[in-house]
Amino acid sequence: MEQREEVNTTDICSTLFWHLSEQGLIPTQVNQLVKDVFNILKEGGVFTVGYINQELEVLGWQAQAVDDYILELILSILEKEFKYTISSHTVH
């Protein structure tokens, strides 16, 4: 089972890297983006993609640096590798 989790994380990282490299990011920028998103989320709270993008802009990232899909991939990595717990809620 441990090996299966590693494969999933590798697949997630590959997908994230591919998606962000299509947007023009180089590998070091992909790593920095993931770190910056984690630093925004690490204290917990309620976050939206819009809020995360605002915080990323303050850090020097382009507008709309992450979308729902990129955020979902980053959160999956944080959950699997760092046991970060995420609760999501849909607002109607």
Disulfide bonds with the S-S distance in Angstrom:
none
